[in-house]
Amino acid sequence: MNKTQQMIDELLSPIKQFLYCETPDAWINEAIKPENLTGLLVDHCNCELKASQTAMWLIRKYAVDADSGKALLEWAKPYEDFVYGRVRNTDAFHGKKNGLSAPLVAKESFAHGPELIDKMVRLIKEEFHHFEQVLDIMVSRNIPYSNLSAGRYAKGLMKAVRTHEPATLIDKLIAGAYIEARSCERFAKLAPFLDDELQKFYISLLRSEARHYQDYLQLAEQIAGHNISDRIRIIGEKEAALINSEDNMFRFHSGIPAA
């Protein structure tokens, strides 16, 4: 076993135990079709932005004051303009040290604010960087960015989230852990079937994605202050049901492709 494979196996071992199912072969078979590469890369790009937006929303909602919230929105603006405003110019963020314009001030009323801020800011930085990396790959392959409609996966997971606090926050953190864990598992599953450039890129993402899932789960456990295995199971079973059921839309986190 070479060092790369050993690293992959070590990273995936806890993720495989965490997830309630592996990605079905039917999804892999669809994902590796050459005609689906463009859609896969575009959706991957979108997923990186959505991951950063989720982390920002959690910080703004629970952990920081209003001015800090505005600083976070300004940080995201160039990326959101590119995707949603259709300003297809990367000069505002690409290759620059785009970041926060001011330090974030934690709310005194939220005891876990510093931990949530630290973990989520690091995640945001990495997701923005991954977004830029996917764009670079797309440009090198003459694949234009295009807006795709969202799949059912994230919305389906949110249906398992409770609607009262702090349960809502705890469940959203658990859901975030499952999204990151599934991303990591799929990067590893896809890598052997891809060309050398994409294979190396997807393997390079595994370590950060594995840490992201752990960060979400650790925050959920800390904030709950008690055993949350029942909530992990409920949301994990929901995630597996979405992955194992037929899906009419092919996306990075979609289920089994419809016949």
C-alpha positions in Angstrom: 0.0 0.0 0.0 1.5 3.4 -1.0 1.5 6.4 1.3 -1.4 8.2 -0.6 -3.7 5.2 -0.3 -2.8 4.8 3.3 -3.7 8.5 3.9 -7.0 8.0 2.1 -7.9 4.9 4.1 -7.0 6.6 7.4 -9.1 9.7 6.6 -12.1 7.6 5.3 -12.2 5.1 8.1 -14.1 7.3 10.6 -16.2 8.8 7.8 -17.4 5.4 6.7 -18.4 4.6 10.2 -20.2 8.0 10.5 -22.2 7.6 7.2 -25.1 5.2 7.1 -24.4 4.1 3.6 -21.8 4.3 0.9 -22.4 6.1 -2.4 -24.2 3.6 -4.7 -22.3 2.3 -7.8 -25.2 3.7 -9.9 -24.3 7.2 -9.0 -20.5 6.6 -9.6 -21.3 5.1 -13.1 -23.3 8.2 -14.0 -20.7 10.6 -12.6 -17.8 9.3 -14.6 -19.6 9.6 -18.0 -17.7 12.2 -20.0 -20.9 14.1 -20.8 -21.5 14.7 -17.1 -18.1 16.2 -16.3 -19.2 19.7 -17.0 -22.2 19.5 -14.8 -20.3 17.8 -12.1 -17.6 20.5 -12.0 -20.1 23.4 -12.1 -22.1 21.8 -9.2 -18.9 21.2 -7.3 -18.1 24.8 -7.7 -21.5 25.8 -6.4 -21.2 23.4 -3.4 -18.0 25.1 -2.3 -19.8 28.5 -2.2 -22.8 27.0 -0.5 -20.6 25.5 2.2 -19.0 28.9 2.9 -22.5 30.5 3.0 -23.8 28.0 5.5 -20.8 28.6 7.8 -21.3 32.4 7.4 -25.0 32.1 8.2 -24.2 30.1 11.4 -21.7 32.7 12.6 -24.0 35.7 11.8 -27.1 34.0 13.3 -25.5 32.8 16.5 -22.1 34.1 17.3 -21.3 37.7 16.3 -22.6 41.3 16.5 -24.3 43.2 13.7 -21.1 44.9 12.5 -19.3 41.6 12.3 -22.2 40.2 10.3 -21.7 43.0 7.8 -18.0 42.2 7.5 -18.8 38.6 6.7 -21.3 39.6 4.0 -18.7 41.9 2.4 -16.2 39.0 2.4 -18.7 36.8 0.5 -19.9 39.5 -1.9 -17.4 39.1 -4.7 -18.1 35.3 -4.9 -21.8 35.8 -4.7 -21.7 38.5 -7.3 -19.9 36.0 -9.6 -22.5 33.3 -9.1 -25.8 35.0 -8.5 -25.2 38.4 -9.9 -23.7 36.8 -13.0 -20.7 39.2 -12.9 -18.4 36.7 -14.5 -15.2 38.5 -13.5 -12.9 36.9 -11.0 -10.7 39.9 -10.5 -12.4 40.8 -7.3 -11.3 37.7 -5.6 -9.1 35.4 -7.6 -5.4 35.3 -6.6 -6.0 38.0 -4.0 -5.9 37.8 -0.2 -9.6 38.4 0.0 -10.7 38.2 3.6 -12.4 39.9 6.5 -12.3 43.7 6.7 -12.4 43.7 10.5 -12.0 41.3 13.4 -15.2 39.5 14.4 -16.7 40.4 17.8 -18.4 37.4 19.6 -21.7 37.9 21.3 -21.4 37.6 25.1 -24.7 35.8 25.2 -23.5 32.8 23.3 -20.9 30.8 25.3 -19.7 28.8 22.3 -19.2 31.8 20.1 -15.3 31.8 20.0 -15.2 28.1 19.1 -17.9 28.4 16.4 -16.2 31.5 14.9 -12.7 29.9 14.8 -13.8 26.7 13.2 -16.3 28.3 10.7 -13.9 31.1 9.6 -11.2 28.5 8.8 -13.8 26.5 6.9 -14.9 29.6 4.9 -11.4 30.4 3.9 -10.8 26.9 2.6 -14.1 26.7 0.8 -13.5 30.0 -1.0 -10.0 28.7 -2.0 -11.6 25.4 -3.3 -14.1 27.5 -5.2 -11.3 29.3 -7.0 -9.5 26.0 -7.6 -12.5 24.5 -9.3 -12.9 27.6 -11.4 -9.3 27.4 -12.5 -9.8 23.8 -13.7 -13.0 24.8 -15.5 -11.2 27.7 -17.3 -8.3 25.4 -18.3 -10.8 23.0 -19.9 -12.9 25.8 -21.6 -15.9 25.0 -19.4 -18.0 28.1 -18.8 -19.6 28.7 -15.4 -23.4 28.4 -15.6 -26.1 28.6 -13.0 -27.6 25.3 -12.0 -30.8 24.7 -10.0 -30.3 23.2 -6.6 -30.8 19.5 -6.0 -33.0 18.1 -3.3 -30.2 16.9 -1.0 -29.6 19.8 1.3 -33.3 20.8 1.4 -34.1 17.2 2.2 -31.7 17.1 5.1 -33.1 20.3 6.5 -36.5 18.6 6.8 -35.0 16.6 9.7 -33.9 19.7 11.6 -36.0 20.6 14.7 -37.6 24.1 14.8 -36.8 25.2 18.4 -33.4 26.4 19.8 -30.9 25.2 20.7 -32.1 22.0 18.9 -32.2 23.8 15.5 -28.5 24.8 15.8 -27.4 21.4 17.0 -29.3 19.6 14.1 -28.0 22.1 11.5 -24.4 21.4 12.7 -25.0 17.6 12.5 -26.5 18.1 9.0 -23.4 20.1 8.0 -21.2 17.2 9.3 -23.1 14.8 7.0 -22.8 17.1 4.0 -19.0 17.4 4.5 -18.5 13.7 5.2 -20.5 12.8 2.0 -18.4 15.2 0.0 -15.2 13.6 1.3 -16.5 10.1 0.6 -17.5 11.0 -3.0 -14.2 12.7 -3.8 -12.4 9.5 -2.8 -14.9 7.3 -4.7 -14.6 9.4 -7.9 -10.8 10.0 -7.9 -9.7 6.6 -9.3 -12.0 7.1 -12.4 -10.8 10.6 -13.2 -7.9 12.0 -15.3 -4.6 12.7 -13.5 -5.4 16.4 -12.8 -8.8 15.9 -11.3 -7.6 12.8 -9.4 -4.9 14.7 -7.7 -7.2 17.6 -7.0 -9.9 15.5 -5.5 -7.4 13.6 -3.3 -6.0 17.0 -2.2 -9.4 18.0 -0.9 -9.9 14.9 1.3 -8.0 16.1 4.4 -9.9 19.5 4.7 -13.3 17.9 4.0 -12.6 15.3 6.7 -11.7 18.0 9.2 -14.8 20.0 8.3 -17.1 17.1 9.2 -15.3 16.7 12.5 -15.5 20.4 13.3 -19.3 20.4 12.7 -19.8 17.3 14.8 -17.6 18.6 17.6 -19.5 21.9 17.8 -22.8 20.1 17.9 -21.6 17.9 20.8 -20.1 20.9 22.7 -23.2 23.1 22.3 -25.6 20.3 23.2 -23.7 19.4 26.3 -25.2 15.9 26.3 -25.2 12.7 24.2 -26.6 13.5 20.8 -26.2 10.0 19.2 -30.0 9.8 18.7 -30.0 13.0 16.6 -26.9 11.8 14.7 -28.7 8.6 13.9 -32.0 10.3 12.8 -30.2 12.8 10.5 -27.8 10.1 9.3 -30.7 7.8 8.3 -32.4 10.7 6.5 -29.1 11.4 4.6 -28.8 7.8 3.6 -32.4 7.7 2.4 -31.7 10.6 0.1 -28.5 9.0 -1.2 -30.1 5.6 -1.8 -33.4 6.8 -3.4 -34.1 7.6 -7.0 -33.3 11.1 -8.1 -34.4 12.9 -11.2 -31.6 15.5 -11.1 -27.9 14.6 -11.3 -25.9 16.6 -8.8 -22.8 16.1 -6.7 -24.9 15.0 -3.8 -27.8 13.5 -5.7 -29.3 10.0 -5.1 -29.5 7.1 -7.5 -30.0 8.4 -11.1 -33.5 7.9 -12.3 -33.9 5.4 -15.1 
